[in-house]
């Protein structure tokens, strides 16, 4: 049996379900909104590479190192992005949440916070993880701010960690939330999702 198994995680704004080739057409449409694949420091698939990216993620699922999700908007019923549990270390009960992208229309909305909450809650409360990591390019300030808003702490920066698609060397910021921090992070995220929104 693989760890973790493939749950469906659902909240008020989003449902996370196992990624499937059936999601491809809607994800191609979603990624066109904002054209995030053009950002040089990200690895977001272009529309014509979506089928191959789904296949790649599902192959990593078969290998036991990734659990890929399609992010379904509860408002539209359609996929609006992808996210994953990745770099899965079953023996040590730790993993990374990453390879995440959303269509532009749902960025900076409650959907992203809820997705992170659902993934973190499942990781700590169902899978009994000892730690969950987040990684991003040192120059991806939007991503770094988002990770820090969750309550994750910077573990360090892996210098010249990997090559970006354009051949440049990537310095990778590694953040984590550990199990003892989860109760406070859970309260923080719950407040973020339920606090009054002023127009």
ABEGO torsion letter per residue (X at the ends): XBOBBBBBBBBAABBBBBBBAAAAAAAAAAAABGGAAABAABBBBBAAAAAAAAAAAAAAAAAGABBBBBBBBAAAGBBAEBBBBBGBBAAAGBBBBBGBBBBAAABGBAAAAAAAAAAAAAAAAAAGBABBBBBBBAABAAAAAAAAAAGBBBAEBBBGABBBAAGBBBBBBBBBBBAAAAAAAAAAAAAAAABBBBX
